[in-house]
């Protein structure tokens, strides 16, 4: 009986995953064009640039070990760079997740 329940649960899960994949594909496809390496590479490069700016600002501000507190403007600049970087990373990870789940149409050519 438990084995039958496990099989039913597995079948239900697979059906649900496919329904969710189809729903996401139908909703997202009109909003997002076909994804290609050439199309996604600029996104990855932008994330890398934001990461670099955040790290450079961190080193400029905190890498000198001067022992003094950064002023409000310096903290605001660092926060702005961090938030931009974190948002970009989250967006990129969301795109990767959508690709892995089959929510986006892909072009390999």
N, CA, C and O atoms as a GROMACS GRO file, in nm:
protein
  436
    1UNK      N    1   0.082  -0.120   0.000
    1UNK     CA    2   0.000   0.000   0.000
    1UNK      C    3   0.087   0.126   0.000
    1UNK      O    4   0.061   0.220  -0.075
    2UNK      N    5   0.189   0.126   0.084
    2UNK     CA    6   0.280   0.242   0.089
    2UNK      C    7   0.353   0.256  -0.044
    2UNK      O    8   0.375   0.367  -0.092
    3UNK      N    9   0.392   0.142  -0.103
    3UNK     CA   10   0.461   0.146  -0.231
    3UNK      C   11   0.371   0.207  -0.338
    3UNK      O   12   0.418   0.286  -0.421
    4UNK      N   13   0.245   0.172  -0.338
    4UNK     CA   14   0.149   0.228  -0.433
    4UNK      C   15   0.132   0.379  -0.412
    4UNK      O   16   0.123   0.454  -0.508
    5UNK      N   17   0.129   0.422  -0.286
    5UNK     CA   18   0.120   0.565  -0.256
    5UNK      C   19   0.244   0.639  -0.305
    5UNK      O   20   0.234   0.750  -0.358
    6UNK      N   21   0.360   0.578  -0.287
    6UNK     CA   22   0.485   0.638  -0.335
    6UNK      C   23   0.484   0.654  -0.486
    6UNK      O   24   0.524   0.758  -0.539
    7UNK      N   25   0.437   0.551  -0.556
    7UNK     CA   26   0.430   0.556  -0.702
    7UNK      C   27   0.330   0.664  -0.746
    7UNK      O   28   0.356   0.737  -0.842
    8UNK      N   29   0.218   0.673  -0.677
    8UNK     CA   30   0.119   0.776  -0.710
    8UNK      C   31   0.176   0.916  -0.684
    8UNK      O   32   0.156   1.008  -0.764
    9UNK      N   33   0.246   0.930  -0.575
    9UNK     CA   34   0.305   1.060  -0.542
    9UNK      C   35   0.409   1.098  -0.646
    9UNK      O   36   0.415   1.215  -0.686
   10UNK      N   37   0.490   1.004  -0.690
   10UNK     CA   38   0.592   1.032  -0.792
   10UNK      C   39   0.526   1.070  -0.924
   10UNK      O   40   0.570   1.164  -0.991
   11UNK      N   41   0.422   0.998  -0.962
   11UNK     CA   42   0.350   1.029  -1.086
   11UNK      C   43   0.285   1.166  -1.077
   11UNK      O   44   0.292   1.245  -1.171
   12UNK      N   45   0.222   1.194  -0.963
   12UNK     CA   46   0.158   1.324  -0.942
   12UNK      C   47   0.261   1.437  -0.951
   12UNK      O   48   0.237   1.540  -1.013
   13UNK      N   49   0.376   1.416  -0.887
   13UNK     CA   50   0.482   1.517  -0.888
   13UNK      C   51   0.531   1.543  -1.030
   13UNK      O   52   0.551   1.658  -1.068
   14UNK      N   53   0.550   1.438  -1.108
   14UNK     CA   54   0.594   1.455  -1.248
   14UNK      C   55   0.489   1.530  -1.330
   14UNK      O   56   0.523   1.618  -1.408
   15UNK      N   57   0.363   1.495  -1.312
   15UNK     CA   58   0.256   1.564  -1.384
   15UNK      C   59   0.249   1.711  -1.344
   15UNK      O   60   0.230   1.799  -1.428
   16UNK      N   61   0.263   1.737  -1.215
   16UNK     CA   62   0.261   1.875  -1.166
   16UNK      C   63   0.379   1.954  -1.220
   16UNK      O   64   0.362   2.068  -1.264
   17UNK      N   65   0.498   1.896  -1.219
   17UNK     CA   66   0.616   1.964  -1.272
   17UNK      C   67   0.598   1.998  -1.420
   17UNK      O   68   0.634   2.108  -1.463
   18UNK      N   69   0.541   1.906  -1.496
   18UNK     CA   70   0.519   1.932  -1.639
   18UNK      C   71   0.414   2.042  -1.659
   18UNK      O   72   0.429   2.127  -1.746
   19UNK      N   73   0.308   2.039  -1.578
   19UNK     CA   74   0.206   2.144  -1.588
   19UNK      C   75   0.264   2.281  -1.554
   19UNK      O   76   0.232   2.380  -1.620
   20UNK      N   77   0.348   2.286  -1.453
   20UNK     CA   78   0.412   2.412  -1.413
   20UNK      C   79   0.508   2.459  -1.522
   20UNK      O   80   0.515   2.578  -1.553
   21UNK      N   81   0.582   2.365  -1.581
   21UNK     CA   82   0.673   2.400  -1.690
   21UNK      C   83   0.594   2.458  -1.807
   21UNK      O   84   0.634   2.560  -1.864
   22UNK      N   85   0.485   2.394  -1.844
   22UNK     CA   86   0.404   2.443  -1.956
   22UNK      C   87   0.345   2.581  -1.925
   22UNK      O   88   0.344   2.670  -2.011
   23UNK      N   89   0.295   2.598  -1.804
   23UNK     CA   90   0.237   2.728  -1.765
   23UNK      C   91   0.342   2.837  -1.772
   23UNK      O   92   0.316   2.945  -1.825
   24UNK      N   93   0.460   2.810  -1.720
   24UNK     CA   94   0.568   2.909  -1.724
   24UNK      C   95   0.609   2.940  -1.866
   24UNK      O   96   0.630   3.056  -1.902
   25UNK      N   97   0.621   2.838  -1.948
   25UNK     CA   98   0.659   2.857  -2.088
   25UNK      C   99   0.556   2.944  -2.160
   25UNK      O  100   0.593   3.035  -2.234
   26UNK      N  101   0.429   2.916  -2.141
   26UNK     CA  102   0.323   2.992  -2.206
   26UNK      C  103   0.321   3.138  -2.160
   26UNK      O  104   0.296   3.228  -2.240
   27UNK      N  105   0.346   3.161  -2.033
   27UNK     CA  106   0.342   3.297  -1.980
   27UNK      C  107   0.468   3.375  -2.017
   27UNK      O  108   0.460   3.492  -2.055
   28UNK      N  109   0.583   3.311  -2.006
   28UNK     CA  110   0.710   3.380  -2.026
   28UNK      C  111   0.744   3.399  -2.174
   28UNK      O  112   0.801   3.502  -2.211
   29UNK      N  113   0.709   3.301  -2.258
   29UNK     CA  114   0.749   3.307  -2.399
   29UNK      C  115   0.714   3.438  -2.468
   29UNK      O  116   0.797   3.490  -2.542
   30UNK      N  117   0.594   3.494  -2.449
   30UNK     CA  118   0.564   3.622  -2.514
   30UNK      C  119   0.645   3.740  -2.457
   30UNK      O  120   0.660   3.842  -2.524
   31UNK      N  121   0.696   3.725  -2.337
   31UNK     CA  122   0.768   3.834  -2.271
   31UNK      C  123   0.917   3.833  -2.298
   31UNK      O  124   0.981   3.938  -2.302
   32UNK      N  125   0.972   3.713  -2.316
   32UNK     CA  126   1.118   3.698  -2.328
   32UNK      C  127   1.148   3.629  -2.462
   32UNK      O  128   1.096   3.521  -2.490
   33UNK      N  129   1.230   3.691  -2.543
   33UNK     CA  130   1.262   3.630  -2.673
   33UNK      C  131   1.342   3.501  -2.653
   33UNK      O  132   1.382   3.467  -2.542
   34UNK      N  133   1.364   3.433  -2.762
   34UNK     CA  134   1.446   3.312  -2.760
   34UNK      C  135   1.583   3.346  -2.702
   34UNK      O  136   1.643   3.447  -2.739
   35UNK      N  137   1.630   3.264  -2.611
   35UNK     CA  138   1.758   3.288  -2.544
   35UNK      C  139   1.869   3.214  -2.619
   35UNK      O  140   1.858   3.096  -2.649
   36UNK      N  141   1.975   3.288  -2.648
   36UNK     CA  142   2.093   3.229  -2.713
   36UNK      C  143   2.216   3.267  -2.632
   36UNK      O  144   2.210   3.354  -2.544
   37UNK      N  145   2.325   3.203  -2.661
   37UNK     CA  146   2.452   3.237  -2.594
   37UNK      C  147   2.486   3.383  -2.620
   37UNK      O  148   2.524   3.456  -2.529
   38UNK      N  149   2.470   3.427  -2.746
   38UNK     CA  150   2.499   3.566  -2.780
   38UNK      C  151   2.408   3.663  -2.705
   38UNK      O  152   2.448   3.775  -2.674
   39UNK      N  153   2.285   3.619  -2.677
   39UNK     CA  154   2.191   3.706  -2.606
   39UNK      C  155   2.215   3.713  -2.457
   39UNK      O  156   2.194   3.817  -2.395
   40UNK      N  157   2.259   3.603  -2.398
   40UNK     CA  158   2.275   3.598  -2.253
   40UNK      C  159   2.415   3.641  -2.209
   40UNK      O  160   2.434   3.683  -2.095
   41UNK      N  161   2.513   3.631  -2.298
   41UNK     CA  162   2.649   3.669  -2.262
   41UNK      C  163   2.660   3.814  -2.215
   41UNK      O  164   2.731   3.838  -2.116
   42UNK      N  165   2.595   3.911  -2.280
   42UNK     CA  166   2.602   4.048  -2.228
   42UNK      C  167   2.545   4.061  -2.085
   42UNK      O  168   2.590   4.146  -2.008
   43UNK      N  169   2.448   3.979  -2.052
   43UNK     CA  170   2.394   3.980  -1.915
   43UNK      C  171   2.501   3.933  -1.819
   43UNK      O  172   2.524   3.995  -1.715
   44UNK      N  173   2.568   3.824  -1.852
   44UNK     CA  174   2.674   3.771  -1.766
   44UNK      C  175   2.789   3.871  -1.753
   44UNK      O  176   2.846   3.887  -1.645
   45UNK      N  177   2.823   3.939  -1.862
   45UNK     CA  178   2.929   4.040  -1.857
   45UNK      C  179   2.889   4.158  -1.769
   45UNK      O  180   2.971   4.210  -1.694
   46UNK      N  181   2.763   4.199  -1.778
   46UNK     CA  182   2.714   4.308  -1.693
   46UNK      C  183   2.723   4.271  -1.546
   46UNK      O  184   2.762   4.353  -1.463
   47UNK      N  185   2.687   4.147  -1.513
   47UNK     CA  186   2.697   4.100  -1.374
   47UNK      C  187   2.843   4.104  -1.330
   47UNK      O  188   2.873   4.147  -1.219
   48UNK      N  189   2.934   4.061  -1.416
   48UNK     CA  190   3.077   4.063  -1.382
   48UNK      C  191   3.126   4.206  -1.360
   48UNK      O  192   3.205   4.230  -1.268
   49UNK      N  193   3.081   4.299  -1.442
   49UNK     CA  194   3.123   4.439  -1.426
   49UNK      C  195   3.071   4.496  -1.294
   49UNK      O  196   3.143   4.568  -1.224
   50UNK      N  197   2.946   4.465  -1.261
   50UNK     CA  198   2.891   4.513  -1.134
   50UNK      C  199   2.966   4.452  -1.016
   50UNK      O  200   2.993   4.520  -0.916
   51UNK      N  201   3.000   4.323  -1.028
   51UNK     CA  202   3.078   4.257  -0.922
   51UNK      C  203   3.213   4.327  -0.908
   51UNK      O  204   3.257   4.355  -0.796
   52UNK      N  205   3.278   4.356  -1.020
   52UNK     CA  206   3.407   4.423  -1.017
   52UNK      C  207   3.399   4.561  -0.955
   52UNK      O  208   3.485   4.598  -0.874
   53UNK      N  209   3.298   4.639  -0.991
   53UNK     CA  210   3.282   4.773  -0.934
   53UNK      C  211   3.261   4.766  -0.782
   53UNK      O  212   3.317   4.846  -0.707
   54UNK      N  213   3.180   4.670  -0.739
   54UNK     CA  214   3.154   4.655  -0.596
   54UNK      C  215   3.282   4.615  -0.522
   54UNK      O  216   3.314   4.669  -0.417
   55UNK      N  217   3.356   4.519  -0.579
   55UNK     CA  218   3.481   4.476  -0.515
   55UNK      C  219   3.585   4.587  -0.514
   55UNK      O  220   3.655   4.606  -0.415
   56UNK      N  221   3.596   4.661  -0.624
   56UNK     CA  222   3.692   4.772  -0.631
   56UNK      C  223   3.659   4.879  -0.526
   56UNK      O  224   3.748   4.931  -0.459
   57UNK      N  225   3.531   4.910  -0.514
   57UNK     CA  226   3.489   5.009  -0.414
   57UNK      C  227   3.516   4.959  -0.273
   57UNK      O  228   3.553   5.036  -0.185
   58UNK      N  229   3.496   4.831  -0.253
   58UNK     CA  230   3.524   4.772  -0.122
   58UNK      C  231   3.671   4.786  -0.087
   58UNK      O  232   3.707   4.825   0.024
   59UNK      N  233   3.756   4.754  -0.183
   59UNK     CA  234   3.900   4.764  -0.159
   59UNK      C  235   3.942   4.909  -0.140
   59UNK      O  236   4.024   4.938  -0.053
   60UNK      N  237   3.887   5.000  -0.219
   60UNK     CA  238   3.921   5.142  -0.204
   60UNK      C  239   3.880   5.195  -0.067
   60UNK      O  240   3.953   5.272  -0.004
   61UNK      N  241   3.764   5.153  -0.022
   61UNK     CA  242   3.710   5.206   0.102
   61UNK      C  243   3.765   5.135   0.225
   61UNK      O  244   3.799   5.199   0.325
   62UNK      N  245   3.773   5.003   0.218
   62UNK     CA  246   3.804   4.926   0.338
   62UNK      C  247   3.940   4.857   0.334
   62UNK      O  248   3.987   4.807   0.436
   63UNK      N  249   4.003   4.854   0.219
   63UNK     CA  250   4.126   4.778   0.203
   63UNK      C  251   4.250   4.845   0.257
   63UNK      O  252   4.359   4.787   0.252
   64UNK      N  253   4.237   4.966   0.307
   64UNK     CA  254   4.354   5.039   0.356
   64UNK      C  255   4.377   5.018   0.505
   64UNK      O  256   4.483   5.052   0.558
   65UNK      N  257   4.277   4.962   0.572
   65UNK     CA  258   4.284   4.936   0.716
   65UNK      C  259   4.327   5.060   0.793
   65UNK      O  260   4.414   5.054   0.880
   66UNK      N  261   4.266   5.171   0.760
   66UNK     CA  262   4.300   5.298   0.826
   66UNK      C  263   4.240   5.307   0.965
   66UNK      O  264   4.280   5.391   1.046
   67UNK      N  265   4.145   5.221   0.993
   67UNK     CA  266   4.085   5.222   1.126
   67UNK      C  267   3.978   5.326   1.146
   67UNK      O  268   3.918   5.334   1.253
   68UNK      N  269   3.953   5.407   1.045
   68UNK     CA  270   3.849   5.510   1.059
   68UNK      C  271   3.720   5.461   0.995
   68UNK      O  272   3.720   5.378   0.904
   69UNK      N  273   3.613   5.514   1.044
   69UNK     CA  274   3.482   5.478   0.990
   69UNK      C  275   3.459   5.549   0.857
   69UNK      O  276   3.493   5.666   0.842
   70UNK      N  277   3.401   5.478   0.761
   70UNK     CA  278   3.365   5.544   0.635
   70UNK      C  279   3.256   5.648   0.662
   70UNK      O  280   3.175   5.632   0.753
   71UNK      N  281   3.256   5.754   0.582
   71UNK     CA  282   3.151   5.855   0.601
   71UNK      C  283   3.022   5.809   0.532
   71UNK      O  284   3.021   5.708   0.462
   72UNK      N  285   2.916   5.882   0.552
   72UNK     CA  286   2.784   5.844   0.501
   72UNK      C  287   2.782   5.834   0.348
   72UNK      O  288   2.720   5.743   0.293
   73UNK      N  289   2.849   5.926   0.280
   73UNK     CA  290   2.854   5.921   0.134
   73UNK      C  291   2.925   5.795   0.084
   73UNK      O  292   2.882   5.732  -0.012
   74UNK      N  293   3.033   5.759   0.151
   74UNK     CA  294   3.107   5.639   0.112
   74UNK      C  295   3.022   5.513   0.134
   74UNK      O  296   3.020   5.423   0.050
   75UNK      N  297   2.953   5.509   0.246
   75UNK     CA  298   2.865   5.395   0.276
   75UNK      C  299   2.752   5.389   0.174
   75UNK      O  300   2.717   5.281   0.127
   76UNK      N  301   2.693   5.503   0.140
   76UNK     CA  302   2.585   5.507   0.041
   76UNK      C  303   2.633   5.454  -0.094
   76UNK      O  304   2.561   5.379  -0.161
   77UNK      N  305   2.753   5.495  -0.134
   77UNK     CA  306   2.807   5.448  -0.262
   77UNK      C  307   2.827   5.297  -0.260
   77UNK      O  308   2.791   5.227  -0.355
   78UNK      N  309   2.885   5.247  -0.151
   78UNK     CA  310   2.907   5.103  -0.138
   78UNK      C  311   2.775   5.027  -0.138
   78UNK      O  312   2.762   4.923  -0.202
   79UNK      N  313   2.677   5.079  -0.065
   79UNK     CA  314   2.545   5.015  -0.059
   79UNK      C  315   2.480   5.012  -0.198
   79UNK      O  316   2.424   4.910  -0.238
   80UNK      N  317   2.489   5.122  -0.270
   80UNK     CA  318   2.431   5.129  -0.405
   80UNK      C  319   2.494   5.024  -0.496
   80UNK      O  320   2.424   4.955  -0.570
   81UNK      N  321   2.626   5.014  -0.490
   81UNK     CA  322   2.696   4.914  -0.572
   81UNK      C  323   2.659   4.771  -0.531
   81UNK      O  324   2.641   4.684  -0.616
   82UNK      N  325   2.648   4.748  -0.400
   82UNK     CA  326   2.611   4.615  -0.351
   82UNK      C  327   2.471   4.577  -0.397
   82UNK      O  328   2.450   4.466  -0.446
   83UNK      N  329   2.376   4.667  -0.380
   83UNK     CA  330   2.238   4.639  -0.418
   83UNK      C  331   2.228   4.611  -0.568
   83UNK      O  332   2.160   4.518  -0.610
   84UNK      N  333   2.297   4.692  -0.649
   84UNK     CA  334   2.296   4.671  -0.794
   84UNK      C  335   2.354   4.534  -0.828
   84UNK      O  336   2.297   4.460  -0.909
   85UNK      N  337   2.465   4.500  -0.767
   85UNK     CA  338   2.528   4.370  -0.791
   85UNK      C  339   2.436   4.256  -0.747
   85UNK      O  340   2.416   4.161  -0.823
   86UNK      N  341   2.381   4.265  -0.626
   86UNK     CA  342   2.294   4.158  -0.575
   86UNK      C  343   2.170   4.141  -0.662
   86UNK      O  344   2.127   4.028  -0.688
   87UNK      N  345   2.112   4.251  -0.707
   87UNK     CA  346   1.995   4.242  -0.795
   87UNK      C  347   2.031   4.176  -0.927
   87UNK      O  348   1.955   4.093  -0.978
   88UNK      N  349   2.145   4.211  -0.982
   88UNK     CA  350   2.189   4.153  -1.108
   88UNK      C  351   2.215   4.003  -1.093
   88UNK      O  352   2.177   3.924  -1.180
   89UNK      N  353   2.279   3.963  -0.985
   89UNK     CA  354   2.306   3.821  -0.960
   89UNK      C  355   2.174   3.745  -0.946
   89UNK      O  356   2.157   3.637  -1.003
   90UNK      N  357   2.082   3.800  -0.870
   90UNK     CA  358   1.953   3.734  -0.851
   90UNK      C  359   1.880   3.720  -0.984
   90UNK      O  360   1.821   3.615  -1.013
   91UNK      N  361   1.883   3.824  -1.066
   91UNK     CA  362   1.819   3.818  -1.197
   91UNK      C  363   1.884   3.711  -1.284
   91UNK      O  364   1.814   3.635  -1.351
   92UNK      N  365   2.016   3.705  -1.284
   92UNK     CA  366   2.087   3.605  -1.363
   92UNK      C  367   2.055   3.464  -1.314
   92UNK      O  368   2.032   3.373  -1.394
   93UNK      N  369   2.052   3.445  -1.183
   93UNK     CA  370   2.019   3.314  -1.127
   93UNK      C  371   1.876   3.273  -1.162
   93UNK      O  372   1.848   3.156  -1.187
   94UNK      N  373   1.787   3.370  -1.165
   94UNK     CA  374   1.649   3.343  -1.204
   94UNK      C  375   1.643   3.298  -1.349
   94UNK      O  376   1.566   3.209  -1.384
   95UNK      N  377   1.724   3.362  -1.434
   95UNK     CA  378   1.729   3.322  -1.574
   95UNK      C  379   1.785   3.181  -1.588
   95UNK      O  380   1.732   3.100  -1.664
   96UNK      N  381   1.892   3.152  -1.515
   96UNK     CA  382   1.949   3.016  -1.518
   96UNK      C  383   1.846   2.912  -1.474
   96UNK      O  384   1.833   2.806  -1.536
   97UNK      N  385   1.774   2.943  -1.368
   97UNK     CA  386   1.670   2.852  -1.317
   97UNK      C  387   1.564   2.829  -1.424
   97UNK      O  388   1.521   2.716  -1.447
   98UNK      N  389   1.521   2.937  -1.490
   98UNK     CA  390   1.419   2.926  -1.594
   98UNK      C  391   1.469   2.841  -1.711
   98UNK      O  392   1.393   2.765  -1.770
   99UNK      N  393   1.597   2.855  -1.744
   99UNK     CA  394   1.656   2.773  -1.851
   99UNK      C  395   1.658   2.626  -1.810
   99UNK      O  396   1.618   2.539  -1.887
  100UNK      N  397   1.704   2.599  -1.688
  100UNK     CA  398   1.714   2.462  -1.640
  100UNK      C  399   1.577   2.394  -1.630
  100UNK      O  400   1.565   2.274  -1.654
  101UNK      N  401   1.475   2.470  -1.596
  101UNK     CA  402   1.340   2.414  -1.583
  101UNK      C  403   1.266   2.406  -1.717
  101UNK      O  404   1.157   2.349  -1.724
  102UNK      N  405   1.324   2.463  -1.822
  102UNK     CA  406   1.260   2.459  -1.952
  102UNK      C  407   1.153   2.564  -1.970
  102UNK      O  408   1.061   2.546  -2.051
  103UNK      N  409   1.163   2.673  -1.896
  103UNK     CA  410   1.064   2.780  -1.903
  103UNK      C  411   1.091   2.878  -2.018
  103UNK      O  412   1.004   2.956  -2.056
  104UNK      N  413   1.212   2.872  -2.073
  104UNK     CA  414   1.252   2.964  -2.181
  104UNK      C  415   1.282   2.885  -2.307
  104UNK      O  416   1.331   2.772  -2.302
  105UNK      N  417   1.253   2.946  -2.418
  105UNK     CA  418   1.288   2.885  -2.546
  105UNK      C  419   1.434   2.915  -2.575
  105UNK      O  420   1.477   3.030  -2.565
  106UNK      N  421   1.510   2.812  -2.612
  106UNK     CA  422   1.654   2.827  -2.631
  106UNK      C  423   1.693   2.810  -2.778
  106UNK      O  424   1.631   2.735  -2.853
  107UNK      N  425   1.798   2.882  -2.815
  107UNK     CA  426   1.857   2.866  -2.946
  107UNK      C  427   2.004   2.830  -2.927
  107UNK      O  428   2.080   2.906  -2.867
  108UNK      N  429   2.043   2.716  -2.976
  108UNK     CA  430   2.182   2.670  -2.960
  108UNK      C  431   2.267   2.704  -3.083
  108UNK      O  432   2.387   2.677  -3.085
  109UNK      N  433   2.205   2.762  -3.184
  109UNK     CA  434   2.277   2.790  -3.308
  109UNK      C  435   2.318   2.933  -3.322
  109UNK      O  436   2.379   2.970  -3.422
   0.00000   0.00000   0.00000
